[in-house]
């Protein structure tokens, strides 16, 4: 990172459609703003549990609004999130812990693939509406992200290792320490202190806070 670049951390989980929107928007701004963008894969389930938060889709009125909101945001930001009513059950019914461990493993071994791999997980889950919880799903995503089958296989073996489990747990706890209660959680380190922004619709405030 160059002199005076503001470190901006994005804590995200691929099960979260708003995280995908925030991720893509920050990816676009990283070349316009003077920021050093750091991707921090974390586990949304752990954050919800620790803070007593509930999935927004469980409140019927909120679920109704979210369907419209995500469609509008997807169109506005040109991110191919496709959402329908069944998705709230789909999110609750599948485990994404393996996927987030898989992403954590790439972050620990070949971080240059972190961005494309994360994006392919979102595309598979939120664009193609396919599962991401099984080993074959993760291997398919890795292939889409340009990883060799050898590397993908090694990542799959790593997801049950204490090192990967602990790293994901630590990152999740770090997000909670900054005050996160959901995803995406964006933390800008400016003037010697962390500034937390929740959601993908506060990025103009983020820009304003860091003097962009």
DOGUMI-367183 format. One record per residue (C-alpha): x, y, z. Coordinates in Angstrom, 1 decimal, decimal comma, padded with zeros to 4 digits. Example, Ala and Ser with C-alpha at 12.3 -4.5 7.8 and 13.67 -1.06 7.14 Angstrom:
residues 2
+--------+--------+--------+
|      x |      y |      z |
+--------+--------+--------+
|  012,3 | -004,5 |  007,8 |
|  013,7 | -001,1 |  007,1 |
+--------+--------+--------+
This chain:
residues 212
+--------+--------+--------+
|      x |      y |      z |
+--------+--------+--------+
|  000,0 |  000,0 |  000,0 |
|  001,2 |  003,5 | -000,9 |
|  001,6 |  006,4 |  001,5 |
| -001,5 |  007,6 |  003,1 |
| -003,8 |  005,0 |  001,6 |
| -006,8 |  004,4 |  003,8 |
| -007,1 |  000,7 |  004,8 |
| -010,7 | -000,5 |  004,1 |
| -011,6 | -004,0 |  005,3 |
| -014,6 | -005,7 |  003,9 |
| -016,0 | -008,5 |  006,1 |
| -018,2 | -010,7 |  004,0 |
| -019,9 | -014,0 |  003,6 |
| -021,0 | -015,4 |  000,2 |
| -024,4 | -016,4 |  001,6 |
| -025,2 | -012,7 |  001,8 |
| -026,5 | -011,0 | -001,3 |
| -025,8 | -007,5 |  000,1 |
| -022,2 | -008,6 |  000,7 |
| -021,9 | -009,3 | -003,1 |
| -023,2 | -005,8 | -003,9 |
| -020,9 | -004,2 | -001,5 |
| -018,0 | -006,2 | -002,7 |
| -018,5 | -005,3 | -006,4 |
| -019,0 | -001,6 | -005,6 |
| -015,8 | -001,5 | -003,5 |
| -013,9 | -003,3 | -006,2 |
| -014,9 | -000,5 | -008,6 |
| -014,0 |  002,3 | -006,2 |
| -010,7 |  000,8 | -005,2 |
| -009,1 |  002,4 | -008,3 |
| -010,8 |  005,7 | -007,9 |
| -010,5 |  006,2 | -004,1 |
| -007,1 |  006,2 | -002,3 |
| -007,9 |  003,0 | -000,5 |
| -006,1 | -000,2 |  000,2 |
| -009,1 | -002,7 |  000,0 |
| -008,7 | -005,9 |  002,1 |
| -011,1 | -008,8 |  001,8 |
| -011,9 | -010,5 |  005,1 |
| -014,0 | -013,7 |  004,6 |
| -016,0 | -014,3 |  007,8 |
| -018,9 | -016,4 |  008,9 |
| -022,3 | -014,7 |  009,0 |
| -023,8 | -017,4 |  011,2 |
| -021,2 | -016,7 |  013,9 |
| -021,9 | -013,0 |  013,8 |
| -025,7 | -013,5 |  014,0 |
| -025,3 | -015,9 |  016,9 |
| -022,9 | -013,8 |  018,9 |
| -025,1 | -010,6 |  018,5 |
| -028,5 | -012,2 |  018,8 |
| -029,4 | -011,0 |  015,3 |
| -032,0 | -012,9 |  013,1 |
| -032,0 | -013,3 |  009,3 |
| -033,9 | -010,4 |  007,9 |
| -036,0 | -012,7 |  005,7 |
| -037,7 | -014,1 |  008,8 |
| -039,8 | -011,0 |  009,2 |
| -042,4 | -011,2 |  006,5 |
| -042,7 | -007,5 |  005,8 |
| -038,9 | -007,2 |  005,7 |
| -038,6 | -010,2 |  003,4 |
| -041,2 | -008,6 |  001,0 |
| -039,1 | -005,4 |  001,0 |
| -035,8 | -007,2 |  000,5 |
| -037,1 | -008,9 | -002,6 |
| -037,7 | -005,5 | -004,2 |
| -034,7 | -003,9 | -002,7 |
| -032,2 | -006,5 | -004,0 |
| -033,8 | -006,5 | -007,4 |
| -033,4 | -002,7 | -007,6 |
| -029,8 | -002,7 | -006,3 |
| -028,8 | -005,5 | -008,7 |
| -030,1 | -003,5 | -011,6 |
| -028,6 | -000,2 | -010,4 |
| -025,2 | -001,7 | -009,7 |
| -025,3 | -004,1 | -012,6 |
| -024,6 | -007,2 | -010,4 |
| -026,4 | -010,3 | -011,4 |
| -028,0 | -011,1 | -008,1 |
| -031,3 | -013,0 | -008,7 |
| -033,6 | -013,3 | -005,8 |
| -037,0 | -014,9 | -005,3 |
| -039,2 | -015,8 | -002,3 |
| -037,7 | -019,3 | -002,1 |
| -034,3 | -017,9 | -001,4 |
| -035,0 | -017,1 |  002,2 |
| -035,6 | -020,8 |  002,9 |
| -032,7 | -021,8 |  000,7 |
| -030,3 | -019,6 |  002,7 |
| -031,5 | -021,1 |  006,0 |
| -031,5 | -024,6 |  004,7 |
| -028,0 | -024,9 |  003,5 |
| -024,7 | -024,6 |  005,3 |
| -022,2 | -022,1 |  003,9 |
| -019,6 | -022,8 |  006,6 |
| -017,6 | -025,1 |  004,3 |
| -017,6 | -022,5 |  001,5 |
| -016,3 | -019,8 |  003,8 |
| -013,6 | -022,2 |  005,1 |
| -012,7 | -023,0 |  001,5 |
| -012,4 | -019,3 |  000,8 |
| -010,4 | -018,8 |  004,0 |
| -008,0 | -021,6 |  002,8 |
| -007,3 | -019,7 | -000,4 |
| -006,8 | -016,5 |  001,5 |
| -004,1 | -018,3 |  003,6 |
| -002,4 | -020,0 |  000,7 |
| -002,9 | -018,0 | -002,6 |
| -004,6 | -014,7 | -001,7 |
| -004,4 | -013,5 | -005,3 |
| -007,3 | -015,9 | -006,0 |
| -009,4 | -014,6 | -003,1 |
| -011,4 | -012,1 | -005,2 |
| -012,2 | -014,3 | -008,2 |
| -013,0 | -017,3 | -006,0 |
| -015,4 | -015,3 | -003,8 |
| -017,1 | -013,8 | -006,8 |
| -017,6 | -017,3 | -008,3 |
| -019,2 | -018,5 | -005,1 |
| -021,7 | -015,6 | -005,2 |
| -022,4 | -016,2 | -008,9 |
| -023,1 | -019,9 | -008,3 |
| -025,3 | -019,3 | -005,3 |
| -027,0 | -016,0 | -006,2 |
| -027,0 | -016,0 | -010,0 |
| -027,2 | -019,6 | -010,9 |
| -029,1 | -020,7 | -007,8 |
| -026,9 | -023,7 | -007,3 |
| -025,7 | -025,3 | -004,1 |
| -022,3 | -024,4 | -002,6 |
| -022,3 | -026,7 |  000,4 |
| -021,0 | -029,9 | -001,1 |
| -017,4 | -030,8 | -001,9 |
| -018,3 | -031,1 | -005,6 |
| -019,8 | -027,6 | -005,6 |
| -016,7 | -026,1 | -004,1 |
| -014,5 | -027,9 | -006,7 |
| -016,7 | -026,6 | -009,5 |
| -016,5 | -023,0 | -008,2 |
| -012,7 | -023,3 | -007,9 |
| -012,5 | -024,4 | -011,5 |
| -014,6 | -021,4 | -012,5 |
| -012,2 | -019,2 | -010,7 |
| -009,2 | -020,6 | -012,6 |
| -007,8 | -022,9 | -010,0 |
| -006,2 | -026,2 | -011,0 |
| -007,9 | -029,3 | -009,7 |
| -004,8 | -030,1 | -007,6 |
| -005,0 | -026,8 | -005,8 |
| -008,8 | -027,2 | -005,4 |
| -008,4 | -030,7 | -003,9 |
| -005,8 | -029,4 | -001,5 |
| -008,1 | -026,6 | -000,4 |
| -010,8 | -029,1 |  000,2 |
| -008,5 | -031,1 |  002,5 |
| -007,6 | -027,9 |  004,3 |
| -011,2 | -027,0 |  005,3 |
| -011,2 | -029,5 |  008,1 |
| -007,9 | -028,3 |  009,5 |
| -007,6 | -026,4 |  012,8 |
| -005,6 | -023,7 |  011,1 |
| -008,4 | -022,8 |  008,7 |
| -011,2 | -023,2 |  011,2 |
| -009,4 | -020,9 |  013,7 |
| -008,6 | -018,3 |  011,0 |
| -012,2 | -018,0 |  010,0 |
| -013,3 | -017,9 |  013,7 |
| -010,7 | -015,2 |  014,4 |
| -011,8 | -013,1 |  011,4 |
| -015,4 | -013,4 |  012,5 |
| -014,6 | -012,4 |  016,1 |
| -012,6 | -009,4 |  014,7 |
| -015,7 | -008,3 |  012,8 |
| -017,8 | -008,6 |  016,0 |
| -015,1 | -006,6 |  017,9 |
| -015,5 | -003,8 |  015,4 |
| -019,3 | -003,8 |  016,2 |
| -020,6 | -005,9 |  013,3 |
| -024,0 | -007,5 |  013,7 |
| -024,6 | -008,5 |  010,1 |
| -023,0 | -008,5 |  006,6 |
| -021,4 | -006,8 |  004,8 |
| -019,4 | -005,0 |  007,5 |
| -017,0 | -002,4 |  006,1 |
| -014,3 | -001,0 |  008,4 |
| -012,3 |  002,0 |  007,3 |
| -009,2 |  002,8 |  009,3 |
| -009,0 |  006,6 |  009,2 |
| -007,3 |  009,1 |  011,5 |
| -006,1 |  006,3 |  013,8 |
| -009,5 |  004,8 |  014,4 |
| -011,8 |  002,2 |  012,9 |
| -015,1 |  003,4 |  011,3 |
| -017,8 |  000,7 |  010,8 |
| -020,3 |  000,9 |  008,0 |
| -023,0 | -001,8 |  007,8 |
| -024,5 | -002,8 |  004,5 |
| -023,9 | -002,0 |  000,8 |
| -025,8 |  001,3 |  000,8 |
| -023,6 |  003,4 |  003,0 |
| -020,6 |  003,6 |  000,7 |
| -021,1 |  007,3 | -000,1 |
| -020,9 |  007,9 |  003,7 |
| -017,7 |  005,8 |  003,8 |
| -016,3 |  008,0 |  001,0 |
| -017,2 |  011,2 |  002,8 |
| -015,7 |  010,0 |  006,1 |
| -012,3 |  009,2 |  004,5 |
| -012,3 |  012,4 |  002,6 |
| -013,1 |  011,1 | -000,9 |
+--------+--------+--------+
